[in-house]
């Protein structure tokens, strides 16, 4: 995903550009630290440095009071646990710290992540990205420790068979198949190609998403300008579900940069889920639901349109776009969640070795969106943790430098990242697969028109999530009336464990 809030999207359409404040980057920057843990032996590692000035670089590794320095890429860790890596030009101060850890266990939970900028967790430092946090929490809960490999990249589409899947990419400077420069918006590799890159090692869990860039989150989802995105549910069924695609891509010739131009291969999330399960080790698959990038709880001020010197026509277009974008983003979040749920159900039903996939939800609410009261996403172009890297990397490696610089906007921030990971670990099916305490009893749903009565399994503390962006604390039984059409999947967290309804609820009222 590379979505911007609708206000900024309207600015881009009208030909103006948002101001991006200059931030002095710390160079050189650590792009990646790959560590190979050997049971009972010292762990070896390799440092990848972003060094645009092409000057001499020295790095240091700090762990448990020990300090290792060097200029080549390889090092050996003195122990286990957390370690810090930073780099500098000789004689200057060290730059930004890279944090990581090496597990002391001999059977770590091996996690791979693939997808677009949502799974890449745009703008968040590596040690706080939710796929890594999920691996870490699983490793802690099981006592096994963890190992995480990330093949996701900003701007990736789900399925683009016309894009090449070569052995290396500019965004992969060390050639290991992971996109160390994943902050740079690009349309390659697609998710299926990423899964091919992940096939070199055995895996226990694949964290995956896809299809939002196939619909164009800048001009398609919020505005319906990109051909084929006029009706959100239809576009989701085509791009996320992989069904109903016309012989010709309606967005093939749009005169602007868009994933919809190439993301039209016909394979949907079910095929991606099944391909993930086919990796060595026959891993389980966690499909990541989207959050609310923008919602009706967002406050998008009119001065985004009225105080910028627009022509009357462009000012009205801007105001119109602001008005329709929140509802369309909400609709996409609900419809894509349903498409994922159906893809998981179909893949599990067809599996020869039992259910292996589950949908993971961050339990985000409408007020977690951009410009809302309790936002959990980046709102400004330069407030995220990776802006200094994009400031240098985007002009070098991106064909759309402005979009690239602002690409973290409306993506989960550090608090949103942790919310994703912590709620994934509440999922009963995921817990069961990894030998953790679980209770997969679904919540009961009794429907009366647009109103549902929900009853949870027994417990002492209940937090309800109704699937429409609303949430409430309550008792074991609650009643809720829907004002949007759905689909809505009710959920409840009982004493820290997640329970879901068996099926989603659709109603006639609302959008």
Protein Blocks (a to p, Z undefined) as FASTA:
>chain_A
ZZdcfklmmmmmnopacddddddddddddfbdcddddehiacddddddddfkopacdddd
deehiacddfbfbdcdfbecjdddddddehiacdddddddddfbfbdcddddeddfklno
goiafklcfklmmmmmmmmmnonopadddfbdehiafbdckbccdfbdfklmnonopafk
lmpgcfbdcfklmmmmmmmpccfbdcddehjlmnopmlmmmnomaghilpmmlmmmmmmn
opoiafbdfklmccbdcfklmmonopafklmmmmmmmpghiaaddddddddfbafkbccd
fklmmmnopafklmmmmmmmmmmmmmmmmmmmmmmmmmmmmmmmmmmmmpcnbpfbdcdd
ehiafklpghiakbcbdfbfklpmklmmmmmmmmmmpcblmlmmmmmgopacfklmmmmm
mmmmmpmklmmmnopacdfbdcddddehjbccddddddfbdcddehnopacdddfbdcdd
dfbebjcdddddeehiacddfbdcddfehZZ
